[in-house]
Amino acid sequence: MRGFMLDSARVLESRAYYRRFIDFIAQRGCDTLLWHFTDDQGCSLQFDALNGCASPNAYTKDQLRELITYAQTKGIMMIPELETLGHTRYITRASDELAELSENNAEFTAICPVAPRTQEIIAALLDEVCELFDCPFVHVGMDEVNFGDHPLTQKALQNKTQSQIFADHLQFLHQHLAKHDRRMMMWADHIIKDTAIAAELPRDVIMANWQYDPIVPWQTTQTLLDMGFDVVLCSSMISHAQTLHPGKSYALPNLTETARQTREHDKILGSIVTIWTPQRFLHDALWPAVDYAAAMLKKQGYVPLAETLPSFAKTFYGFEPSATWINAMQTLFDHTPMRRPWVAAMRLETGDDLQGIDLQQEANCWQEVHDVLAGSRDDVTDNAEAYDTLVLMIRMMRHVWLRLLKFNQNTCDESLLAESQAIEKALGQTWDRERFADDPRKMTPVFSFDEVNHLLLMFTQGTERLQENICLYR
């Protein structure tokens, strides 16, 4: 397996985008698209067995079948990921009756694994998934599970450990998928933390080992291999720690080392690059990064960015890039901020997350990158909208640091506010083009803890605070 994971559960991108993404990765030697279509925030498929779970603009079965068939014509296998224990609020939010199956109200929760109704629902959903996806694998999620609070679970814990209950649920999933002649995949984090869970688990289960830190611990993979499992290594281009664009402080070393480790053992089946939570980023600004990640997947290791950018610019944007342009793009990858300071800066907050950051230097850096990329706009002959989105992202980055600098200095003025409002408008228009204008998640998170994942919302909050500051000191 060599490919990517897209998160269509939290926010749906446009129908055209998914086809375009399939084309893009197929042209770069990939063969797999892991389709993460269920999560706490939503479900991007209209299930027959579960009314009320579908997100706005969710695919009908016929529509998704067309996408699956399209992917097959391009040599891309779409693997469905149905969350079956944790990340299952798409089920428990579907009705008041199903809400009673929820384990707790924590950020990471679960559906009660011992309730008979849970197994009925999951079995019915798996039946529909297997009927729809012509794929030998089904990914059942199973990451970040937090259970033990439901009355039925508490009763079960009087006779069994959490590990045993977890393992029983896995056995149920495995047996049900075997009826459909499907091989089970799952996230490996709980197996790594608690190897007792794996004691009775069949060894034909494929472990998707997600490790997103810059230093990728080989021992986690070795543990799974020693237990006899096949493993797929999973890196992340966009994750909880770096949310706007991959950079060398976090995502890039993770991508590089994960790709390299695929060579280490014949029971490593491949590598998948995950891209989480679309409301964090502008997808049309990520094509250079997707191209770069695909190059590392193909080589199974490090590739200098300067080697991929010239051919990418020529084939995707239609122009021969200058050395100055390549250097500016290198700065983007080298200097992309981590999530915590970036979120604080967008919201015009101060505090420890911004310690050590020279705001003037940041603003100057992104101004230089913006000037180079914007200066090459007339040379672009292909995918002009995508290029404009890339330039918009850089413009936003420059503005975020500059407005925070002026906010701290109490030197905000109407021209700064006008620029902030213009960028906010452009971000909204970009959402409408890339996604669905009527999606309520555009400005309203499903959960309050998700607010820090909403780029447009946080930028708007910063603009509002800027306006309040100008009024205060006017």
PLY file of the C-alpha trace (Angstrom):
ply
format ascii 1.0
element vertex 474
property float x
property float y
property float z
element edge 473
property int vertex1
property int vertex2
end_header
0.00 0.00 0.00
1.27 3.44 -0.92
-1.09 6.34 -0.52
-3.00 8.86 1.55
-5.89 9.15 3.98
-8.53 11.85 3.55
-10.86 12.91 6.36
-14.30 13.36 4.81
-16.03 12.84 8.17
-15.25 16.14 9.85
-15.87 18.27 6.76
-16.77 17.23 3.24
-14.76 18.69 0.40
-16.33 19.23 -3.01
-17.10 16.19 -5.14
-14.64 17.45 -7.76
-11.83 17.68 -5.21
-11.88 13.98 -4.37
-11.64 13.00 -8.03
-8.87 15.50 -8.50
-7.00 14.11 -5.51
-7.33 10.59 -6.88
-5.95 11.74 -10.23
-3.10 13.57 -8.52
-1.86 10.71 -6.35
-2.34 8.12 -9.10
-0.07 10.15 -11.37
2.57 9.98 -8.64
2.62 6.23 -8.23
0.20 5.79 -5.34
-2.32 2.95 -5.18
-4.33 3.52 -1.97
-6.81 6.05 -0.59
-7.94 5.40 2.98
-11.41 6.92 3.20
-12.03 8.17 6.75
-15.73 8.86 6.43
-17.06 8.51 10.00
-16.09 10.32 13.18
-17.57 12.20 16.12
-18.23 15.23 13.92
-20.12 13.47 11.17
-20.58 10.81 8.54
-20.13 11.47 4.83
-22.31 8.56 3.66
-26.08 8.17 3.86
-26.57 4.79 5.54
-29.86 2.93 5.21
-29.47 1.40 8.67
-28.83 4.63 10.55
-31.10 7.58 9.86
-29.89 10.90 11.18
-26.16 10.21 11.10
-25.37 11.72 7.69
-23.60 15.07 7.52
-24.84 17.88 5.29
-24.14 17.06 1.62
-23.21 13.45 2.48
-22.75 11.03 -0.39
-25.58 8.79 -1.43
-24.54 5.21 -2.03
-24.79 5.67 -5.78
-22.61 8.78 -5.65
-19.95 7.09 -3.54
-20.06 3.99 -5.71
-19.24 6.21 -8.69
-16.23 7.63 -6.82
-15.02 4.14 -5.87
-15.33 3.01 -9.49
-13.54 6.13 -10.68
-10.68 5.44 -8.26
-10.42 1.87 -9.54
-10.04 3.11 -13.11
-7.06 5.15 -11.91
-5.48 2.23 -10.07
-6.46 3.53 -6.63
-7.98 1.20 -4.03
-10.35 3.02 -1.68
-10.28 1.44 1.78
-13.26 2.40 3.95
-12.71 3.34 7.58
-15.79 2.88 9.74
-15.32 3.95 13.36
-16.70 1.16 15.53
-15.93 2.00 19.18
-14.21 5.34 19.74
-14.97 8.36 17.55
-18.56 7.11 17.21
-20.61 10.17 18.07
-21.83 10.02 14.47
-23.96 7.17 15.87
-24.83 8.45 19.33
-25.77 11.91 18.02
-28.17 10.41 15.47
-31.11 10.15 17.91
-32.04 10.46 21.58
-32.35 6.69 21.79
-28.82 6.14 20.49
-27.42 8.89 22.71
-28.04 6.54 25.62
-25.30 4.28 24.23
-22.61 6.92 24.75
-20.00 6.08 27.36
-19.34 9.65 28.53
-19.09 13.27 27.42
-15.30 13.47 27.29
-13.51 14.71 24.17
-12.48 11.11 23.48
-15.36 8.78 24.25
-16.91 5.60 22.86
-20.14 3.77 22.21
-20.94 1.17 24.85
-19.18 -2.00 23.59
-21.28 -4.47 25.59
-24.74 -3.17 24.68
-26.56 -5.56 22.30
-27.86 -2.55 20.38
-24.28 -1.46 19.67
-23.45 -4.72 17.96
-26.70 -4.60 15.97
-25.87 -1.14 14.64
-22.20 -1.83 13.90
-23.03 -5.11 12.16
-25.62 -3.40 9.96
-23.22 -0.60 9.05
-20.44 -3.07 8.23
-22.85 -4.97 5.99
-23.55 -1.81 4.01
-19.86 -0.90 3.84
-18.92 -4.34 2.51
-21.70 -4.20 -0.06
-20.58 -0.79 -1.27
-16.77 -1.01 -1.24
-15.25 -3.58 -3.57
-12.11 -3.80 -1.47
-10.52 -6.73 0.40
-9.89 -4.57 3.49
-12.13 -2.73 5.95
-10.59 -0.39 8.52
-12.58 -0.43 11.78
-10.91 2.53 13.55
-10.43 1.62 17.25
-8.09 4.50 18.16
-8.34 6.88 21.13
-11.06 4.86 22.85
-12.28 5.96 26.28
-14.90 3.68 27.82
-15.97 2.37 31.21
-18.66 4.81 32.37
-21.83 3.39 30.81
-23.92 1.38 33.33
-23.76 -1.73 31.15
-20.00 -1.39 30.80
-19.57 -0.91 34.54
-21.56 -4.07 35.12
-19.40 -5.98 32.63
-16.25 -4.69 34.34
-17.23 -6.59 37.46
-16.28 -9.80 35.64
-13.88 -8.68 32.91
-11.05 -6.21 32.50
-11.19 -3.32 30.05
-8.63 -5.18 27.95
-10.89 -8.22 27.74
-13.92 -6.11 26.78
-11.87 -4.33 24.14
-10.63 -7.68 22.80
-14.16 -9.10 22.76
-15.30 -6.18 20.62
-12.42 -6.79 18.21
-13.37 -10.46 17.97
-16.93 -9.49 17.12
-15.72 -7.14 14.37
-13.29 -9.69 12.98
-15.88 -12.47 12.88
-18.44 -10.26 11.19
-16.01 -9.09 8.51
-14.92 -12.69 7.91
-18.50 -13.44 6.85
-17.97 -10.93 4.05
-14.50 -12.29 3.21
-12.91 -9.00 4.28
-9.61 -8.55 6.08
-9.75 -6.25 9.09
-7.52 -3.22 9.56
-7.36 -1.11 12.72
-5.40 1.69 14.34
-2.73 0.12 16.54
-2.40 2.54 19.47
-4.33 0.45 22.02
-2.57 -2.76 20.98
0.80 -1.07 21.49
-0.19 0.30 24.90
-1.85 -2.89 26.11
-0.50 -6.01 24.44
-2.91 -8.15 26.47
-5.66 -7.03 24.09
-3.94 -8.87 21.26
-3.74 -12.24 23.04
-6.81 -13.70 21.33
-6.81 -11.49 18.24
-6.27 -13.31 14.92
-2.96 -12.41 13.31
-4.49 -11.63 9.94
-5.61 -8.25 11.32
-3.56 -5.45 9.74
-2.22 -2.91 12.23
-2.17 0.70 11.04
0.55 2.16 13.25
0.11 5.93 13.41
3.13 7.73 14.82
3.13 11.47 14.14
6.10 12.81 16.13
9.22 14.03 14.27
11.20 11.16 15.81
9.32 8.03 14.77
9.75 5.25 17.36
10.63 2.03 15.54
9.97 0.00 18.70
6.20 0.44 18.32
6.33 -1.22 14.92
8.72 -3.88 16.18
6.26 -4.72 18.96
3.50 -5.32 16.43
5.77 -7.35 14.16
6.96 -9.47 17.09
3.32 -10.28 17.86
2.92 -11.55 14.31
0.87 -8.78 12.73
1.25 -7.23 9.30
1.72 -3.47 9.65
0.95 -0.37 7.62
2.95 2.66 8.75
0.98 5.90 8.98
2.56 9.35 8.97
0.75 12.67 8.98
0.97 15.68 6.72
-1.64 17.60 8.74
-2.23 16.60 12.36
-3.02 18.03 15.79
0.44 19.58 16.07
0.91 21.22 12.65
-2.42 22.18 11.18
-1.96 24.63 8.31
0.85 23.13 6.24
3.58 20.55 6.86
6.89 21.95 8.06
10.36 20.80 9.02
9.75 21.33 12.74
7.25 18.47 12.86
5.56 16.90 9.84
8.42 16.68 7.36
10.78 14.57 9.50
7.81 12.37 10.37
6.98 11.84 6.70
10.60 11.14 5.83
11.32 8.64 8.59
8.01 6.81 8.23
8.61 6.38 4.51
12.11 5.06 5.22
10.91 2.55 7.80
8.70 0.82 5.23
11.91 -0.83 3.98
12.73 -2.39 7.34
10.61 -5.58 7.27
8.73 -7.68 4.73
5.62 -7.70 6.94
5.33 -3.93 6.56
2.74 -3.68 3.82
3.33 -0.03 3.00
2.75 3.51 4.17
-0.21 5.89 4.26
0.06 9.66 4.76
-2.87 10.95 6.80
-4.42 14.40 6.32
-6.70 15.22 9.24
-9.49 17.74 9.79
-10.00 19.79 6.60
-11.26 22.92 8.37
-7.69 23.45 9.58
-6.29 24.25 6.13
-6.92 25.36 2.55
-6.74 22.21 0.47
-5.74 23.96 -2.75
-2.66 25.29 -0.95
-1.46 21.77 -0.16
-0.77 20.38 -3.64
3.00 21.04 -3.44
3.08 19.22 -0.09
1.05 16.26 -1.39
3.45 16.03 -4.33
6.43 16.06 -1.97
4.93 13.43 0.34
4.16 11.19 -2.65
7.78 11.48 -3.78
8.98 10.28 -0.37
6.50 7.41 -0.41
7.80 6.34 -3.80
11.46 6.53 -2.80
10.78 5.15 0.70
12.83 7.86 2.30
14.18 11.39 2.11
13.92 13.40 -1.07
15.30 16.97 -1.24
12.42 19.38 -1.73
14.45 21.27 -4.31
14.36 18.13 -6.49
10.56 17.92 -6.58
9.56 21.58 -6.83
10.77 22.31 -10.39
8.90 19.40 -11.97
5.85 20.08 -9.81
5.68 23.74 -10.82
6.06 22.83 -14.48
3.48 20.01 -14.55
0.93 21.50 -12.14
1.21 25.28 -12.50
2.57 25.26 -16.04
5.69 27.38 -15.62
9.43 26.99 -15.14
10.18 28.23 -11.64
13.09 30.50 -10.87
15.63 29.75 -8.16
14.04 32.57 -6.17
10.63 30.90 -6.39
12.06 27.56 -5.27
13.79 29.25 -2.33
10.53 30.95 -1.34
8.71 27.62 -1.38
11.53 26.08 0.64
10.94 28.81 3.23
7.28 27.82 3.39
8.18 24.22 4.23
11.01 25.23 6.56
9.16 27.91 8.48
5.52 26.79 8.79
4.45 27.35 12.42
3.28 24.77 14.91
-0.39 24.74 15.90
-0.25 26.34 19.34
1.53 29.60 18.41
-0.41 29.74 15.15
-3.77 29.48 16.93
-2.74 32.09 19.50
-1.58 34.47 16.78
-4.77 34.10 14.74
-6.91 34.89 17.77
-4.73 37.84 18.81
-3.86 36.16 22.08
-0.70 36.47 24.12
0.98 34.01 26.43
3.48 31.20 26.67
2.62 29.74 23.26
4.18 32.79 21.61
7.31 33.00 23.73
10.50 33.37 21.73
8.72 34.36 18.51
9.90 37.58 16.87
6.66 38.89 15.36
8.37 41.45 13.13
10.71 38.79 11.79
7.77 36.49 11.09
5.87 39.21 9.26
8.93 40.13 7.19
9.62 36.48 6.34
6.14 35.84 5.01
6.06 39.19 3.22
9.13 38.11 1.25
7.60 34.73 0.41
4.35 36.40 -0.62
6.10 38.89 -2.87
7.94 36.13 -4.73
4.91 33.88 -5.19
2.57 36.72 -6.10
5.20 38.07 -8.48
5.12 34.79 -10.43
1.34 34.78 -10.83
1.43 35.96 -14.44
3.55 32.94 -15.35
0.92 30.47 -14.12
-0.98 28.81 -16.97
-2.53 25.79 -15.20
-4.49 25.39 -11.97
-4.59 29.13 -11.42
-7.22 28.93 -8.66
-5.02 26.54 -6.71
-2.06 28.89 -7.11
-4.15 31.83 -5.94
-5.11 29.83 -2.85
-1.45 29.15 -2.11
-0.74 32.88 -2.36
-3.76 33.62 -0.16
-2.42 31.30 2.53
0.93 33.12 2.52
-0.83 36.49 2.57
-2.84 35.34 5.58
0.28 34.12 7.40
2.04 37.43 6.87
-1.01 39.35 8.04
-1.59 37.23 11.15
1.88 37.95 12.51
1.75 41.63 11.53
-1.63 42.31 13.11
-0.54 40.61 16.33
2.58 42.77 16.38
0.55 45.95 15.92
-2.08 44.76 18.38
0.59 44.35 21.04
1.97 47.80 20.20
-1.51 49.41 20.19
-0.79 50.69 16.67
-3.70 49.04 14.83
-5.37 51.21 12.22
-8.16 51.13 9.66
-5.89 49.93 6.86
-4.88 46.90 8.92
-8.54 46.16 9.64
-9.42 46.52 5.96
-6.74 43.98 5.04
-7.99 41.61 7.74
-11.55 41.88 6.47
-10.42 41.36 2.87
-8.54 38.18 3.80
-11.50 36.97 5.85
-13.75 37.45 2.83
-11.29 35.62 0.57
-11.07 32.73 3.04
-14.85 32.45 3.06
-14.96 32.43 -0.72
-12.27 29.76 -0.78
-14.32 27.59 1.58
-17.36 27.99 -0.68
-15.34 26.91 -3.71
-13.46 24.05 -2.05
-16.34 22.72 0.06
-20.03 23.49 0.49
-21.22 27.02 1.22
-24.26 25.75 3.14
-22.30 23.46 5.47
-23.06 24.72 9.01
-19.58 23.58 10.08
-18.13 26.44 8.04
-18.35 28.74 11.07
-19.88 26.59 13.80
-17.89 23.72 15.30
-19.86 20.59 16.14
-18.14 20.56 19.55
-16.65 23.42 21.54
-13.31 21.63 21.79
-13.10 21.73 17.99
-12.93 25.52 17.83
-9.13 25.48 17.63
-9.40 23.41 14.46
-11.42 25.98 12.52
-9.15 28.22 10.47
-11.88 30.55 9.20
-13.53 30.87 12.61
-10.28 31.66 14.42
-9.18 34.18 11.81
-12.59 35.86 12.10
-12.24 35.99 15.88
-8.92 37.77 15.43
-10.50 40.26 13.03
-13.28 41.00 15.51
-10.79 41.55 18.31
-8.76 43.82 16.04
-11.84 45.90 15.34
-12.59 46.17 19.06
-9.03 47.34 19.66
-9.29 50.06 17.03
-12.58 51.28 18.49
-11.07 51.31 21.98
-8.09 53.46 21.01
-9.80 55.59 18.38
0 1
1 2
2 3
3 4
4 5
5 6
6 7
7 8
8 9
9 10
10 11
11 12
12 13
13 14
14 15
15 16
16 17
17 18
18 19
19 20
20 21
21 22
22 23
23 24
24 25
25 26
26 27
27 28
28 29
29 30
30 31
31 32
32 33
33 34
34 35
35 36
36 37
37 38
38 39
39 40
40 41
41 42
42 43
43 44
44 45
45 46
46 47
47 48
48 49
49 50
50 51
51 52
52 53
53 54
54 55
55 56
56 57
57 58
58 59
59 60
60 61
61 62
62 63
63 64
64 65
65 66
66 67
67 68
68 69
69 70
70 71
71 72
72 73
73 74
74 75
75 76
76 77
77 78
78 79
79 80
80 81
81 82
82 83
83 84
84 85
85 86
86 87
87 88
88 89
89 90
90 91
91 92
92 93
93 94
94 95
95 96
96 97
97 98
98 99
99 100
100 101
101 102
102 103
103 104
104 105
105 106
106 107
107 108
108 109
109 110
110 111
111 112
112 113
113 114
114 115
115 116
116 117
117 118
118 119
119 120
120 121
121 122
122 123
123 124
124 125
125 126
126 127
127 128
128 129
129 130
130 131
131 132
132 133
133 134
134 135
135 136
136 137
137 138
138 139
139 140
140 141
141 142
142 143
143 144
144 145
145 146
146 147
147 148
148 149
149 150
150 151
151 152
152 153
153 154
154 155
155 156
156 157
157 158
158 159
159 160
160 161
161 162
162 163
163 164
164 165
165 166
166 167
167 168
168 169
169 170
170 171
171 172
172 173
173 174
174 175
175 176
176 177
177 178
178 179
179 180
180 181
181 182
182 183
183 184
184 185
185 186
186 187
187 188
188 189
189 190
190 191
191 192
192 193
193 194
194 195
195 196
196 197
197 198
198 199
199 200
200 201
201 202
202 203
203 204
204 205
205 206
206 207
207 208
208 209
209 210
210 211
211 212
212 213
213 214
214 215
215 216
216 217
217 218
218 219
219 220
220 221
221 222
222 223
223 224
224 225
225 226
226 227
227 228
228 229
229 230
230 231
231 232
232 233
233 234
234 235
235 236
236 237
237 238
238 239
239 240
240 241
241 242
242 243
243 244
244 245
245 246
246 247
247 248
248 249
249 250
250 251
251 252
252 253
253 254
254 255
255 256
256 257
257 258
258 259
259 260
260 261
261 262
262 263
263 264
264 265
265 266
266 267
267 268
268 269
269 270
270 271
271 272
272 273
273 274
274 275
275 276
276 277
277 278
278 279
279 280
280 281
281 282
282 283
283 284
284 285
285 286
286 287
287 288
288 289
289 290
290 291
291 292
292 293
293 294
294 295
295 296
296 297
297 298
298 299
299 300
300 301
301 302
302 303
303 304
304 305
305 306
306 307
307 308
308 309
309 310
310 311
311 312
312 313
313 314
314 315
315 316
316 317
317 318
318 319
319 320
320 321
321 322
322 323
323 324
324 325
325 326
326 327
327 328
328 329
329 330
330 331
331 332
332 333
333 334
334 335
335 336
336 337
337 338
338 339
339 340
340 341
341 342
342 343
343 344
344 345
345 346
346 347
347 348
348 349
349 350
350 351
351 352
352 353
353 354
354 355
355 356
356 357
357 358
358 359
359 360
360 361
361 362
362 363
363 364
364 365
365 366
366 367
367 368
368 369
369 370
370 371
371 372
372 373
373 374
374 375
375 376
376 377
377 378
378 379
379 380
380 381
381 382
382 383
383 384
384 385
385 386
386 387
387 388
388 389
389 390
390 391
391 392
392 393
393 394
394 395
395 396
396 397
397 398
398 399
399 400
400 401
401 402
402 403
403 404
404 405
405 406
406 407
407 408
408 409
409 410
410 411
411 412
412 413
413 414
414 415
415 416
416 417
417 418
418 419
419 420
420 421
421 422
422 423
423 424
424 425
425 426
426 427
427 428
428 429
429 430
430 431
431 432
432 433
433 434
434 435
435 436
436 437
437 438
438 439
439 440
440 441
441 442
442 443
443 444
444 445
445 446
446 447
447 448
448 449
449 450
450 451
451 452
452 453
453 454
454 455
455 456
456 457
457 458
458 459
459 460
460 461
461 462
462 463
463 464
464 465
465 466
466 467
467 468
468 469
469 470
470 471
471 472
472 473
